[in-house]
Amino acid sequence: MENLEFNKIYNMDCIEGMKGISNNVIDLVITDPPFAIDFKAKRNNYHRTASRVIEGYKEIPRAEYFDFTIKWMKEVCRVLKDSGSMYVFSGWNNLKDILTAIDELGFITVNHIIWKYQFGVVTKRKFVTSHYHCLYVCKNNKKRKFFPYSRYGKEDNDEDGGSLHYKDKEDVWIIKREYWTGDQKTPTKLPAELIEKILMYSSEEGDVVLDPFLGSGQVAIVSKMMKRRFIGFEIVKEYYEFAKQRLENDMYRISEGSCPQQ
Ligand SMILES: C[S@@+](CC[C@H](N)C(=O)[O-])C[C@H]1O[C@@H](n2cnc3c(N)ncnc32)[C@H](O)[C@@H]1O
């Protein structure tokens, strides 16, 4: 396969697609792979009108999840620079497969971050899940880039005198999900604030950011907004088209019926 270009996204299977990326050229991977929980795109969730949710969503059968995880992560390991990092999001259901794959492929775990969001699905006979796991890993812990003062300086305090720099660097991140009422959307998306935070701590302008599982394209779009280069893959045509439209027109949100070309 020919070398793929940066600042483009591709409508293909990421395991095949990543074969078109040379060794050691990616600075940062931010990704949210499919969950293998038989997720249905059209489910009528809280704050969500199903008709505006774009259908499709490619799930992975539970029994195949570990092999699938090993395959895509192996390609990430090959294309990632020694100075690079990967942030992988996972629910708790299949977290053990993600953790085992990380170890088997020789990645070094730097942090195990918890993303706490608002409004989990209310339950009667168990606690409400309101967090995701985010595994921050690298290939070479000495060469890994990290910019500790990119968001808050040593002297920045909140109104009670607490260090904002310290708080921001704790491994529990409380960040709200985005509800795009009235706009087109895919069923799951990472909030821009979360992606921005990772980009600021683990990349610089001009760096290349890869997301093998683009969905709505959030990682590519926020990377572009923050002057990083990007590349990514999405297997579902409708999601790819949605992400491409957002990128090409520099539109963060697209309201239903709007025509961004005009
Ligand atoms: C959890 S979603 C990603 C959401 C994304 N982070 C966002 O903010 O919109 C996972 C995506 O991976 C896609 N997908 C599943 N298998 C794939 C594969 N083999 N290659 C590329 N994309 C795939 C699914 O269609 C889905 O859109």
The ligand as a Gaussian input file, in Angstrom:
#p B3LYP/6-31G(d) Opt

LIG

0 1
 C      -16.432000       4.653000      20.268000
 S      -16.539000       5.163000      18.605000
 C      -15.392000       6.489000      18.464000
 C      -16.012000       7.827000      18.798000
 C      -15.055000       8.997000      18.593000
 N      -14.004000       9.028000      19.597000
 C      -15.782000      10.349000      18.627000
 O      -15.426000      11.200000      19.486000
 O      -16.695000      10.552000      17.822000
 C      -15.703000       3.852000      17.735000
 C      -15.791000       3.971000      16.222000
 O      -14.958000       2.969000      15.620000
 C      -15.562000       2.560000      14.388000
 N      -14.941000       1.281000      13.994000
 C      -15.231000       0.024000      14.415000
 N      -14.388000      -0.868000      13.872000
 C      -13.505000      -0.174000      13.095000
 C      -12.368000      -0.527000      12.311000
 N      -11.966000      -1.795000      12.199000
 N      -11.667000       0.465000      11.680000
 C      -12.068000       1.767000      11.776000
 N      -13.146000       2.168000      12.501000
 C      -13.851000       1.222000      13.162000
 C      -17.057000       2.511000      14.758000
 O      -17.878000       2.576000      13.619000
 C      -17.189000       3.749000      15.654000
 O      -17.564000       4.889000      14.910000

